[in-house]
Structures are given as structure tokens and as C-alpha cells.
Amino acid sequence: MSATQAAPARDRLRIAIQKSGRLAEPARNLLSACGLSWRESRDKLFCYGESLPVDLLLVRDDDIPGLIADGVCDLGIVGRNELDEQAAARRQIGLPDAYQALRGLGFGQCRLMLAVPEEWQWQGPAQLAGTRIATSYPAILKQWLDEQGVDAQVVELSGSVEIAPRLGTADLICDLVSSGATLRGNQLTPVHNLLDSEAVLAGAVRVPDDARASLRAMLLRRLDGVVQRQDRKLLMFRASEDRVDALSQLLADAEPLVRLPADGGALRLQTMCPGPLSWQRMEELERAGAQGLMVLSVERSLA
């Protein structure tokens, strides 16, 4: 694992994302929604930014933290599990923090969990003393075991962790869990959550002080405008002045109502609401005096 190195001077921002895998397509879609477009190279590993001086590097997800640490890339989209694993590994060999999670992106959710054979009766971390735990995340697991004061053997595997207890190479596992189907298929039961993970935008601890700084700030602002609005809806309707207070109470979880004049002394009202708006809720608003209700998806916004 390399130490932090001084990045060569350049005026183009460079973002590393997964070349293939579960985060690859959502990452590219998210960046496209931020107004970025690219021209791919012949080897399809480098994408030259056309709409803005922001280039993409398509790599393995476990290479992304190191590329940020070495100054090869300014930002990266990677699972928090991978970022935290490499950060923990750096600390365990005395290297300083070189990158950080800047934003959670709302996709790629999973959990890093301890899972034991179904016949076990789970009693807590102390039960792990003297056991063998198979994992692809040895640094996170070791850090957690140290925090619990538990002496256990960490068996590092690069894949097929869930089969280790059946092969006799481990007593239990520490692995990523999404639906839990793989665990059930191998007669394992999840018993303790070590980490809630999702895709994150990672960046260097030290922010560049050249032309990339303004590009980075602009991208973060656009990213916030896309991510924060993904699950929000714009609600528009008409109502008379005397119905506004009652309608506001029904929309207590929404942003304050924006009032605009309409014909006939009524008001045009709009607000941003979290999550989907059910038919039942719209009908409740209608009974309270809302007319011409309209719900629109919000693709992006600038605060």
C-alpha cells in the first residue's frame, strides 16, 4: 500500500469509478445527471470529459482508494466497505488518512455482517474468542475485534467466503450481505452488523489548490442537487387562502408552501415533498381544499 504522494500539477479533474460490477452503471448515470459527458478511449479504461474538463478512469473498485491516495485521481465512487477497509489497513501500518467519504450516494447498499452456522446459539462477541473467522475485510474485522477485546483468528479470503465453514477452514464468516439469500443457501445466520455500506463519493483529505478546486466544488454542488432530490417530488395545486393552514398541517413533512397568486382570488401553491405521494394522501389533500393536484419528479436542483 502506497503512502500519500504529491500529485502532479494538472488542470483537469479526474474521477475513478468501477469499470464493471454493481456500482459501475449507477455511478455513470449519476455523473451523467450532473451534466458530464465523455469520449471513451480505445482501451475503454479512460474517458475524456467533453462537456467539462472532468475525466473518468475505469478501474477495479479496490484500486480506487489507492489512486486517490497517490494523487492519480481526485475523486472516486466506491463502496464505503472498500474505502473503510483500506483506511483501516493504512492506520494499522502507521500510514496517515489520505482519503475520506465526501457524500453518500444512495445506491449500492449492503451490510458487513458476522454470520454463524445455523446450529450456533449466538450469545455475543465474547463467544468469538479462539474462533476462526473468514473474511475479505480483515482490517475492519481486526479493528472491531480489538475494540471488543476479543482474540480470534482472522482468515483472509479473496472470495467465496460463505463456503469456508462448510470446508472446515473457518468457524464463521464476516462478509457483505444484501438480501441474505447467499447466507441461507450456505446454512448461515447473520448475527452482528459491523458496517452499513453504500456507494460514496470519496476524495483526498487534502483539497487541490489549483483549477481543479473550482471544478470539484461545482461537481459537489451538482451532485447534491441530483442526490438530494432523487426521492423528492414537486407538488403543485390551487387552494383558497382560508384552506392554506389546514393544507400546511397535512404537509408538515414537506418544505414550506410557496404561494403565488392565481385567478379568482385563489392561490397557486407548491412544495417539495419527501418520498412518493400516495393516492390516499392526494385524496386527503383534495378533501382539505386542494384543487388541480399535480405531482412532478425532480431530476436536479440548485439550492
TAGISUL-V186364 format. One line per field, one symbol per residue. burial: b if it has 9 or more other C-alpha atoms within 8 Angstrom, else e. A space follows every 10 residues. Layout:
burial->???
This chain:
burial->eeeeeeeeee ebbbbbbbbe eebbbbbeeb bbbbebbbeb beeebbbbbb eebbbbbbbb beebbbbbbb bbbbbbbbbb bbbbbbbbbb beeeeebbbb beebbeebbb bbbbbbbeee eeeeeeebbe bbbbbbbbbb bbbbbbeeeb bbebbbbeee bbebbeeebb bbbbbebeee eebbebebbb bebbebbbbb bbbbeeeeee bbbebbeebe bbbebbbebb ebbbbbbbbb eebbeebbee eeebeeeeee ebeeebbbbb bbbbeebeee ebeebbebbb eebebeebeb bee
